Every structure is written in C-alpha cells, then in structure tokens.
C-alpha cells in the first residue's frame, strides 16, 4: 500500500520531502531514489525499504541525471539545524501552528536583524509614497525590488542561510524581473477590484452635476461593486500568494505565476485562511500598539516564509537556486 505523503530517507540518514507519492514516483523514474533508500510515511512515521514497494519494482528507471544538472528534492531540516545553500527548513505540515512555530523560532533567533530589515523597507517605501506629485510613480518603481529583496531576506532567515541587511537591496540586481513580478501580481489585484473602483470613479466625475448629492442608485451601485470586487479578490488573489517567493528562488515571473497556481490548486481554502491569519498577526500589532507592529510585522513575514516552505515541500516544487 502506497503512502499518501512520503519522505525519502537515504542510507546516510539524510531525508528529502515530505512530498506526494506521485512526486516520489517521478523521482524514482529519474533515478533519484536509490534501491537501498527507505520511504517514511509522513503521517505515521512508518519506514519501509523502497525495494519493498511493488509500484517501484514495476517502474522503469531512467539513467540518473548527471551531477551538474541534478536538482535534489527539498530536505527536511529540524529546528536548530543550519540550512545550507539550496536547502529549506521545512515545517512538518502546512498548519498555521507549524508555520508560526518555525517563523517564531527564526524571528527570535535574529530578532534585531529581522526588525531592522522590516523597518528599513517600511521607511523607504513610506518615504517614496510621500514624495509630492511623484510619490505613486517613485513607489511603483522603487518598491518592487525592495519587496523582492525583503522576500529573499525572509527566506534566508527561515532557512538559516545567514540573512543580511544587504539582502534587501539585492533585488536591484534583477530589477526588471522584480518589476515584472510585482506588477503582474498588482495588476491581477487591480483587475479584481475594478467592479468596486469604477462606480467610485463615476461618482467623482459626476459629483458636480449632482450638486454634491449622489443619487441613491449610484451609491447602491458602488456598494454592490465593492461587494463583487471583494468576492472576486477572495477567489483569485490567494492563487498567486507565492509568486514573490518563487521569483526569489529563481523562477521567472510568468513561471512563478503558474507554479503558484499549481501549489494552491488543491489547498485553496487552507492558503486563504493561513495567509489571512498570518497577515492579520501584523495588523494586530498595529491596532493594539503602533510600536507593536515592529515585532508582529517581521514575525508574520517569517511565518509566511515558513508556510511557503511547507507547501513547496508537500507539492514537490523544486528550488532552482
């Protein structure tokens, strides 16, 4: 009987996964699962020799990929283990609790650095938006690489890859890539909210003709438009939740968009709820105490990066870099 989600344990004790059984079969066909490896049921911890599974014995194994082109599965690293280049610290499941626990551990380990990075991005972004007359334009050109660099910083933080403040500015080295990724995501969001934006524009344009009195029909149209926009956004935006993380790990913007949709396809409700709760964590800090957001903001970002790692592992998504 096949396991639903499995970890591949090599003879030296190194583990890869967890991934879906179908992904493991693909690894076996590519020659990435040696005959003396063990397969561990991620749900129960039961371990069995790979050679004991009839499904693996029937499959024809293609020649192993050359070392220089081989991209290994994502290793499972436990809390406190140092992540190495190309590896990910992966929570044991995709629950909010696991993401928060791993994010909190990474945040507490380098709290000063995490808060500093968060404040630098917030201050620069806020200052750009407040430039007279040109604020929106400057922010639209400056924020994308900053957000990209901050995304990479949080992946380095959660993966124990020696995060540095300089990570924030590394996005400028791939400026056009981050600009495209940011505006693809932002364009999708704007398209979702068009039903709510258009009635407001109409009211603004016709305000003089109405002598400051908006017609009831126009107000009703605005309310309905906003409700429709929120519903569309709820059903669309979570599918692109992982675009920036994927670009940070080497995917092109269009490829990242399609990969994010594939990662969310079978867990839409989970992604919607988890990203809402973890983002709300930052908002709670701002509501209860303005200063509190400097703690809850970076903690939420670290937890979201941990959640991305967990989903990536379960969906068998490769890390390019």
PyMOL commands that set and color helices and strands:
alter all, ss='L'
color gray80, all
select helices_A, chain A and resi 21-29+50-52+54-58+67-69+96-109+111-129+135-158+165-192+194-205+216-240+243-248+253-265+268-288+290-314
alter helices_A, ss='H'
color red, helices_A
select strands_A, chain A and resi 5-9+15-20+38-41+47-49
alter strands_A, ss='S'
color yellow, strands_A
deselect
rebuild
show_as cartoon
